[in-house]
């Protein structure tokens, strides 16, 4: 039987954080056998689509797709020990509206201006609380951990993509648009397995986190369930410093605290298989690069034209992914059956256009691993853990968006005086 959230009051849930699609609360109420040590993840909706009092609720609503996708797909690729526990919980509109009112006091102004909780949902996700309790929790968005195969790159893009990773190129485009970016961080350092390079990545993330007052979200830190809001004033990092007695005792400078913080994370990152698993999945699933996938898509449509005696040159190739239906869980299961048994033997340098749907699904799944986060949880009274979160499946319609963005990123980066030399893990 599905749990019902109205068993506890909205005020028993504390705002933790939010992303583009969901908002997270941790349970802080009286002891409860089902809700202790959990967080509630709720879907959001843009204000221009926000429900009104007349908006009908759906009587029967399936569980959040995140739950089914993790249990039946992701767990076949990532060990369950490195995934949060997820289960469905029933919610009600009045309860959600009250939680929304309470949360608006804590939410960042820019988030409040854009979206709100979707109060018409009847179900939400209950998950392991990885940031609460008597612990230090560090969330890292590692991003892309590989350089692409050169087999499908053009003469114009090969010199660029084979030298500079996607994250570093994308940072350059973001900066050109006026966004704050972390230029000194390269994901390939974090994924490298080399202590010196991992240390360099962590220091870059810490510097950007403090220097941007937390606006650059590749790194987020939680102390006893509360997000640390950094600034260049050492006092702003007091909640973090409490987890390093030497720093407190010596009234540590910002640099000493940074050194202690990085030193605490190094053994976790070097000792866990998580980064290696993520990098391998990203690279293996994205066997063609978006350029190769786009070329295969065009070839598939031209091949179809030949079959009906049409001139391939006259075929208007639709945007990448156009016309593909969203894969069902059964589709993903069938995909994984092939991926886990035959992918390694396929000739990805010369892909068959008949397999274009397979490669589209592979790229979509790779995107989940490129955009996820890891939580490094360091309790004061137990073993540390590394957990992968935010592994939602991406929609098919994103394929054409990714293809356009890739072209923009490379065009912006082409010809810069000193391109970054990113070194992939051997």
C-alpha positions as CSV (number, residue, x, y, z in Angstrom):
1,X,0.0,0.0,0.0
2,X,1.3,3.5,-0.9
3,X,2.2,5.8,2.0
4,X,0.1,8.9,2.4
5,X,2.0,12.1,3.1
6,X,-0.8,13.6,5.1
7,X,0.2,11.3,8.0
8,X,2.6,14.2,8.9
9,X,2.2,18.0,8.7
10,X,3.7,20.2,6.0
11,X,5.7,22.1,8.6
12,X,7.6,18.8,9.4
13,X,9.3,19.0,6.1
14,X,12.3,21.4,5.7
15,X,13.3,22.9,2.3
16,X,16.7,21.5,1.2
17,X,17.3,22.4,-2.4
18,X,15.9,22.4,-5.9
19,X,16.9,21.9,-9.6
20,X,15.2,22.7,-12.8
21,X,12.5,20.1,-12.5
22,X,12.0,19.2,-8.9
23,X,12.3,20.5,-5.3
24,X,13.5,18.6,-2.3
25,X,12.4,18.6,1.4
26,X,13.8,16.6,4.3
27,X,11.7,15.2,7.1
28,X,12.3,17.1,10.4
29,X,9.2,16.1,12.4
30,X,8.5,13.8,15.3
31,X,9.9,10.2,15.1
32,X,8.0,8.3,12.4
33,X,8.8,4.8,11.2
34,X,8.3,5.6,7.5
35,X,9.6,9.2,7.2
36,X,12.6,9.3,9.5
37,X,15.8,9.7,7.4
38,X,13.9,10.5,4.2
39,X,13.5,13.4,1.7
40,X,10.5,14.2,-0.3
41,X,11.0,15.0,-4.0
42,X,8.2,17.0,-5.7
43,X,7.8,18.0,-9.3
44,X,7.7,21.7,-10.2
45,X,5.7,23.5,-12.9
46,X,6.5,26.9,-14.5
47,X,4.4,29.8,-13.3
48,X,2.9,30.3,-16.8
49,X,1.5,26.8,-16.5
50,X,0.7,27.0,-12.8
51,X,-2.6,25.4,-11.8
52,X,-5.6,27.4,-10.7
53,X,-8.2,26.4,-8.2
54,X,-10.3,25.1,-11.1
55,X,-7.5,22.8,-12.4
56,X,-8.7,19.2,-12.1
57,X,-6.6,16.6,-10.4
58,X,-6.1,13.2,-12.0
59,X,-7.9,10.5,-10.0
60,X,-5.5,7.8,-10.9
61,X,-1.8,8.7,-11.4
62,X,1.1,6.3,-12.0
63,X,4.1,6.4,-9.8
64,X,6.7,9.0,-10.7
65,X,8.7,7.6,-13.6
66,X,11.9,8.2,-11.8
67,X,11.1,5.2,-9.5
68,X,10.4,2.7,-12.2
69,X,13.3,3.9,-14.3
70,X,15.7,3.4,-11.4
71,X,14.4,0.1,-10.3
72,X,14.1,-1.5,-13.7
73,X,16.8,0.2,-15.8
74,X,19.4,2.1,-13.8
75,X,19.9,-0.7,-11.3
76,X,21.1,-3.0,-14.1
77,X,23.9,-0.5,-14.8
78,X,24.9,0.9,-11.4
79,X,25.2,-1.2,-8.2
80,X,22.2,-0.6,-5.9
81,X,24.6,0.2,-3.0
82,X,25.4,3.4,-4.9
83,X,21.8,4.4,-5.5
84,X,19.2,6.0,-3.1
85,X,16.1,4.1,-2.0
86,X,13.1,5.4,-3.8
87,X,9.4,4.7,-3.2
88,X,6.1,6.3,-4.1
89,X,4.0,8.4,-1.6
90,X,0.6,9.9,-2.1
91,X,0.2,13.7,-1.7
92,X,-2.9,16.0,-1.7
93,X,-3.4,19.5,-3.2
94,X,-4.2,21.3,0.1
95,X,-1.1,19.8,1.7
96,X,1.1,20.7,-1.2
97,X,-0.2,24.3,-1.2
98,X,0.6,24.8,2.4
99,X,4.1,23.3,1.8
100,X,4.5,25.7,-1.1
101,X,3.6,28.7,1.2
102,X,6.2,27.5,3.8
103,X,8.9,26.8,1.2
104,X,8.7,30.3,-0.4
105,X,10.4,31.8,2.6
106,X,13.5,29.6,2.0
107,X,13.6,29.4,-1.8
108,X,16.0,31.6,-3.8
109,X,14.3,34.6,-5.3
110,X,15.2,33.6,-8.9
111,X,13.6,30.2,-8.3
112,X,10.4,31.7,-6.9
113,X,10.0,33.9,-9.9
114,X,10.2,31.0,-12.3
115,X,8.2,28.1,-11.0
116,X,6.4,26.4,-8.1
117,X,5.3,23.0,-6.8
118,X,2.9,21.2,-9.1
119,X,0.1,20.9,-6.6
120,X,-2.1,18.8,-8.9
121,X,0.2,15.9,-8.6
122,X,-1.2,13.0,-6.6
123,X,2.1,11.1,-6.1
124,X,5.7,12.1,-5.2
125,X,9.0,10.4,-4.5
126,X,10.2,9.5,-1.1
127,X,14.0,8.9,-1.0
128,X,16.9,8.3,1.3
129,X,18.0,11.5,3.0
130,X,21.6,11.8,1.9
131,X,22.3,15.3,3.3
132,X,20.5,15.4,6.6
133,X,21.4,14.1,10.1
134,X,24.7,14.4,11.9
135,X,26.8,14.5,8.7
136,X,28.6,16.5,6.2
137,X,27.3,15.9,2.7
138,X,28.9,17.2,-0.5
139,X,27.1,17.2,-3.8
140,X,29.2,17.2,-7.0
141,X,28.0,17.4,-10.6
142,X,30.9,15.7,-12.4
143,X,29.5,16.2,-15.9
144,X,31.1,14.6,-19.0
145,X,34.0,12.4,-18.2
146,X,35.4,11.5,-21.6
147,X,36.7,12.7,-25.0
148,X,34.6,11.5,-27.9
149,X,35.5,8.8,-30.4
150,X,37.1,10.5,-33.4
151,X,35.5,8.1,-35.9
152,X,32.6,10.4,-36.7
153,X,34.0,13.8,-36.2
154,X,34.5,16.1,-39.3
155,X,37.7,17.7,-40.4
156,X,36.4,20.9,-38.9
157,X,35.6,19.5,-35.4
158,X,38.1,16.8,-34.9
159,X,41.0,19.1,-33.9
160,X,38.8,20.7,-31.3
161,X,36.8,17.8,-29.8
162,X,39.8,15.5,-29.7
163,X,41.7,18.0,-27.5
164,X,39.1,19.9,-25.4
165,X,36.4,18.2,-23.4
166,X,32.7,19.1,-23.7
167,X,32.5,20.8,-20.3
168,X,35.5,23.1,-20.9
169,X,34.2,24.1,-24.3
170,X,30.7,24.7,-23.0
171,X,32.1,26.9,-20.2
172,X,33.5,29.1,-22.9
173,X,30.1,29.5,-24.6
174,X,28.4,30.2,-21.2
175,X,30.9,32.8,-20.3
176,X,30.4,34.5,-23.7
177,X,26.7,34.7,-22.8
178,X,27.5,36.4,-19.5
179,X,27.1,33.4,-17.2
180,X,29.3,32.6,-14.3
181,X,31.5,29.5,-15.0
182,X,34.2,27.5,-13.4
183,X,37.0,27.7,-16.0
184,X,39.6,26.0,-13.8
185,X,37.5,22.8,-13.3
186,X,37.9,20.0,-15.9
187,X,35.8,16.9,-15.3
188,X,38.5,14.7,-16.8
189,X,40.7,15.6,-13.8
190,X,38.0,14.5,-11.4
191,X,37.5,11.2,-13.3
192,X,41.2,10.6,-13.8
193,X,41.8,8.4,-10.7
194,X,45.1,10.3,-10.2
195,X,45.4,12.0,-6.8
196,X,47.1,15.1,-8.1
197,X,44.5,15.7,-10.8
198,X,41.5,14.9,-8.5
199,X,42.9,17.3,-5.9
200,X,43.2,20.0,-8.7
201,X,39.5,19.4,-9.7
202,X,38.3,19.7,-6.1
203,X,40.2,22.9,-5.5
204,X,38.8,24.4,-8.6
205,X,35.3,23.4,-7.6
206,X,35.8,24.8,-4.1
207,X,37.2,28.1,-5.4
208,X,34.3,28.5,-7.8
209,X,31.8,27.6,-5.1
210,X,33.1,30.3,-2.7
211,X,33.9,32.9,-5.4
212,X,30.4,32.7,-6.8
213,X,28.7,32.6,-3.4
214,X,27.3,29.2,-4.4
215,X,25.9,30.4,-7.7
216,X,28.0,27.9,-9.7
217,X,26.2,24.6,-8.7
218,X,28.8,22.0,-9.7
219,X,29.5,21.9,-5.9
220,X,27.1,22.1,-3.1
221,X,27.7,21.5,0.6
222,X,25.3,20.5,3.3
223,X,26.0,20.5,7.1
224,X,23.5,18.7,9.2
225,X,20.9,19.0,6.5
226,X,21.4,22.8,5.9
227,X,22.9,24.0,2.7
228,X,26.1,26.1,3.4
229,X,25.9,29.5,1.7
230,X,29.5,30.5,1.1
231,X,31.2,33.8,0.6
232,X,34.8,35.1,0.9
233,X,34.1,35.7,4.6
234,X,35.5,32.7,6.5
235,X,32.6,33.0,9.0
236,X,30.1,32.0,6.2
237,X,31.8,28.6,6.2
238,X,31.4,28.1,10.0
239,X,28.9,25.2,9.5
240,X,31.5,23.5,7.3
241,X,34.4,24.2,9.7
242,X,32.7,22.4,12.5
243,X,33.4,19.2,10.8
244,X,37.1,19.8,10.9
245,X,38.2,20.2,14.5
246,X,41.7,21.2,13.6
247,X,40.3,24.1,11.6
248,X,38.1,25.3,14.4
249,X,40.9,24.9,17.0
250,X,43.3,26.9,14.9
251,X,40.8,29.5,13.8
252,X,41.7,28.4,10.3
253,X,42.0,30.6,7.3
254,X,39.8,30.0,4.3
255,X,42.8,28.2,2.6
256,X,43.4,25.9,5.5
257,X,39.7,25.0,5.7
258,X,39.8,24.3,1.9
259,X,42.8,22.1,2.4
260,X,41.0,20.0,5.1
261,X,37.8,19.8,3.0
262,X,39.7,18.6,-0.1
263,X,41.8,16.1,2.0
264,X,38.6,14.6,3.4
265,X,37.1,14.0,-0.1
266,X,40.2,12.6,-1.8
267,X,40.1,9.1,-0.3
268,X,36.4,8.8,-1.0
269,X,36.8,9.7,-4.7
270,X,39.8,7.6,-5.2
271,X,38.3,4.6,-3.4
272,X,34.9,4.5,-5.0
273,X,34.1,2.8,-8.3
274,X,31.3,5.3,-9.0
275,X,33.3,7.8,-11.2
276,X,34.8,5.0,-13.3
277,X,31.3,3.5,-13.8
278,X,29.8,6.8,-14.8
279,X,32.6,7.7,-17.2
280,X,32.4,4.2,-18.8
281,X,28.7,4.4,-19.2
282,X,28.8,7.9,-20.7
283,X,31.5,7.0,-23.2
284,X,30.1,3.6,-24.1
285,X,26.5,4.7,-24.7
286,X,27.7,7.8,-26.6
287,X,29.6,5.7,-29.1
288,X,29.0,8.0,-32.1
289,X,29.1,11.5,-30.7
290,X,26.1,13.7,-31.6
291,X,27.7,14.3,-34.9
292,X,27.8,10.7,-35.8
293,X,24.3,10.2,-34.5
294,X,23.1,13.0,-36.7
295,X,24.8,11.6,-39.7
296,X,23.3,8.1,-39.1
297,X,19.9,9.7,-38.7
298,X,20.2,11.4,-42.1
299,X,21.5,8.2,-43.7
300,X,18.5,6.3,-42.3
301,X,16.1,8.7,-43.9
302,X,17.9,8.7,-47.2
303,X,17.9,4.8,-47.1
304,X,14.2,4.9,-46.6
305,X,13.8,7.2,-49.6
306,X,15.7,4.7,-51.8
307,X,13.3,1.9,-50.7
308,X,10.4,3.9,-52.1
309,X,12.3,4.8,-55.3
310,X,12.8,8.4,-54.3
311,X,15.9,10.6,-54.9
312,X,17.8,10.6,-51.6
313,X,19.3,14.0,-52.4
314,X,15.7,15.4,-52.4
315,X,14.8,14.1,-49.0
316,X,14.3,16.7,-46.3
317,X,15.8,15.1,-43.2
318,X,13.7,15.9,-40.1
319,X,15.4,17.2,-37.0
320,X,17.2,14.5,-35.0
321,X,14.7,12.4,-33.1
322,X,11.6,13.9,-34.8
323,X,8.9,11.2,-35.0
324,X,10.4,8.9,-32.4
325,X,8.0,8.0,-29.7
326,X,9.1,8.2,-26.0
327,X,10.5,4.8,-25.1
328,X,8.4,2.8,-22.5
329,X,10.0,0.9,-19.7
330,X,9.6,-2.2,-21.9
331,X,11.5,-0.5,-24.7
332,X,14.3,0.4,-22.3
333,X,14.5,-3.1,-21.0
334,X,14.7,-4.5,-24.5
335,X,17.4,-1.9,-25.3
336,X,19.5,-2.9,-22.2
337,X,19.2,-6.6,-23.2
338,X,21.0,-5.7,-26.4
339,X,23.4,-3.2,-24.8
340,X,24.6,-5.6,-22.2
341,X,25.1,-8.5,-24.5
342,X,25.9,-7.2,-28.0
343,X,27.0,-3.6,-27.8
344,X,30.7,-4.4,-27.3
345,X,30.7,-6.5,-30.5
346,X,29.0,-3.9,-32.7
347,X,31.0,-2.0,-35.3
348,X,30.4,1.6,-34.0
349,X,32.8,3.0,-36.5
350,X,30.5,1.8,-39.3
351,X,27.0,1.8,-37.7
352,X,24.1,0.3,-39.6
353,X,21.4,2.9,-40.3
354,X,18.8,0.2,-39.4
355,X,20.0,0.6,-35.8
356,X,19.3,4.3,-35.7
357,X,16.7,4.0,-32.9
358,X,19.1,1.9,-30.8
359,X,21.8,4.6,-31.1
360,X,19.3,7.4,-30.3
361,X,18.2,5.5,-27.2
362,X,21.8,5.0,-26.2
363,X,22.6,8.7,-26.5
364,X,19.5,9.6,-24.5
365,X,20.6,7.2,-21.7
366,X,24.1,8.5,-21.8
367,X,22.7,12.0,-21.1
368,X,21.3,10.8,-17.8
369,X,24.8,9.8,-16.7
370,X,26.3,13.0,-18.0
371,X,23.9,15.2,-16.0
372,X,23.6,13.3,-12.7
373,X,25.1,14.2,-9.3
374,X,27.0,12.3,-6.7
375,X,26.6,12.7,-3.0
376,X,29.6,12.1,-0.7
377,X,28.1,11.7,2.7
378,X,30.6,11.8,5.7
379,X,28.8,11.0,9.0
380,X,30.5,11.7,12.3
381,X,29.5,8.3,13.6
382,X,29.6,5.9,10.6
383,X,31.2,4.9,7.3
384,X,31.2,7.4,4.4
385,X,29.1,6.7,1.3
386,X,29.0,7.7,-2.3
387,X,25.6,7.8,-4.0
388,X,24.5,8.7,-7.5
389,X,21.3,10.8,-7.7
390,X,19.2,12.7,-10.4
391,X,19.2,9.9,-13.0
392,X,16.0,10.9,-14.7
393,X,15.4,9.7,-18.2
394,X,15.6,12.6,-20.8
395,X,12.9,13.2,-23.4
396,X,13.4,12.3,-27.0
397,X,12.8,15.9,-28.1
398,X,16.1,16.9,-26.4
399,X,18.0,15.1,-29.2
400,X,17.6,18.0,-31.7
401,X,18.4,20.5,-29.0
402,X,21.6,18.7,-28.1
403,X,22.6,18.6,-31.8
404,X,22.1,22.4,-32.2
405,X,23.9,23.1,-28.9
406,X,26.9,21.0,-29.9
407,X,27.3,23.0,-33.1
408,X,27.1,26.3,-31.1
409,X,29.6,25.1,-28.6
410,X,32.2,24.1,-31.2
411,X,31.6,27.2,-33.3
412,X,32.2,29.5,-30.3
413,X,35.3,27.6,-29.2
414,X,36.9,27.4,-32.7
415,X,39.9,29.6,-33.1
416,X,40.5,30.6,-29.5
417,X,44.1,31.5,-28.8
418,X,44.8,28.9,-26.1
419,X,42.4,25.9,-26.2
420,X,42.3,23.7,-23.1
421,X,44.2,20.4,-23.4
422,X,42.0,18.0,-21.6
423,X,43.5,14.5,-20.9
424,X,41.2,11.6,-20.7
425,X,41.7,8.7,-18.3
426,X,43.7,5.9,-19.8
